[in-house]
Amino acid sequence: MRGVKRYVWGLAAILLMAGARAYAAARDASAVSIAGIYALAGMNEPVRKEVLANKNVDGVALRYWWGDVEPSEGSYNWRRIDSAIAEARGHGKKVSLAVAAGIGTPPWVYADGVVPFVFRWTKPWGPLLCSEQRIPVPWDPVYLSKWRAFVRQLGLRYDSNPTVVLVKFTGLNGATAESSLPHEKGKVIARRGGSCAGSDDRAEWRQLGYSSEKVAAAWKQIADTFAQSFPHKPFAMMIGPGDLPRIDGHARGRRTGSPARGPLSAELLDQGIADYDGRFVVQSNSLSGVWSWKAVASMATRASTGYQMLWRVTGDRNCRMNRRVTPCDPHAVLEAAVNRGIDAGALYLEIYAADILNPNLQDILAGAHQKLSSR
């Protein structure tokens, strides 16, 4: 009997030690700084070896669609993410990880009764111009249940991975991993290759019962799930001032005679900073040579902040990073954008791979790497 007891106590001790080691590993993973330059990978695209080999790159920002990771309910394909993380680790790089819903939501979600929001594609990239796309209505209870179940699985897979130092908050997605819902007003879209009448997204949202309160409540459920599923990781909300418009705000203000409230995006960022004990990170995805969101800079004293470049400067004849003012010198524009982000208190910057690979921009990357690495 004593031998059995000794065996049980010995087994318990081994399990406790294993648990302590696992906790320590997770704790150490969370202690790794998120500071630095991250190379921005395309959705579902591998990171080129030349990017990983760049000594001025501290990490890679990996992005995937939900439908590619969970093609059928409860069946997961982690291979692509695992391979990219392993390759980053082999080059001594950190990883930020985003898996988005939005237009990448798998079809089985809708088959189970989730209400879709349908809109026309107007971007100069991605699906065919004027094609109909759909995203889940974010406050749909079936959608929230299925998305939160996926986030829990994502956390089980990567929360203890020391290479993954930052996770992106997702679930309120439209065309990208950014927290943004379609909000076009039905204008005519004309681009090379065709034109069409865009969808009146705001009118459709109203028909579906849109309210800022519903969006905020959905955000809270999803944010709580990220916080619980990634207890050892910071998580970043990527958003801009107009990404989650108060479609109902102005009308309410006119009826009551009170002024409309400020951007919903800023309100949610403030709530995230208050609710999640320093693990909530604020990220703006529209940094350029001539503009940055001042609200994010004002939050740098209360939360970690980061910026993603609006576009690449390499090979962009439309000068998007210079507010389309031509001509634009790629070196001068990227340098101005990087300095804007650093001066605003950013811990990290996400820069497109094309600019990481540009030999004429390496001095900018080196300077930014040095400044950010000391934060």
GIMO-V551043 format. One record per backbone hydrogen bond with DSSP energy under -1.0 kcal/mol. CO is the residue of the C=O (numbers start at 0). NH is the residue of the N-H. If there is no record, write none. Layout:
# GIMO-V551043
co/nh
CO/NH
CO/NH
This chain:
# GIMO-V551043
co/nh
0/4
1/5
2/6
3/7
4/8
5/9
6/10
7/11
8/12
9/13
10/14
11/15
12/16
13/17
14/18
15/19
16/20
17/21
18/22
19/23
20/24
21/25
22/26
23/27
24/28
25/29
26/30
35/348
36/57
36/58
37/350
38/60
39/352
41/44
47/51
48/52
50/53
53/56
57/93
58/38
59/95
60/40
61/97
62/43
63/99
65/68
65/69
68/76
71/74
77/81
78/82
79/83
80/84
81/85
82/86
83/87
84/88
85/89
87/92
88/91
93/59
94/164
94/165
95/61
96/167
97/63
99/65
100/103
101/104
103/66
105/108
106/110
108/113
109/112
114/136
116/134
118/132
120/129
127/130
130/120
132/118
134/116
136/139
139/143
140/144
141/145
142/146
143/147
144/148
145/149
146/150
147/151
148/152
149/153
150/154
151/155
152/156
153/157
154/158
157/160
162/94
165/96
166/235
171/179
173/102
177/179
183/201
186/197
188/195
190/193
193/190
195/188
198/185
198/200
199/203
200/204
201/205
202/206
203/207
204/209
205/208
210/214
211/215
212/216
213/217
214/218
215/219
216/220
217/221
218/222
219/223
220/224
221/225
222/226
223/227
224/228
225/229
229/232
233/166
234/280
235/168
236/282
237/178
239/242
242/180
244/246
247/251
248/252
249/253
250/254
251/255
252/256
262/266
263/267
264/268
265/269
266/270
267/271
268/272
269/273
270/274
271/275
275/278
278/234
280/236
281/305
282/238
283/307
286/309
290/287
292/296
293/297
296/299
298/301
298/302
303/281
304/346
305/283
306/349
307/286
312/315
314/316
315/318
318/321
318/323
319/322
320/288
321/324
328/332
329/333
330/334
331/335
332/336
333/337
334/338
335/339
336/340
337/341
338/342
339/343
340/345
341/344
346/35
347/306
348/37
349/308
350/39
351/354
351/355
352/356
357/360
360/364
361/365
362/366
363/367
364/368
365/369
366/370
367/371
368/372
371/374
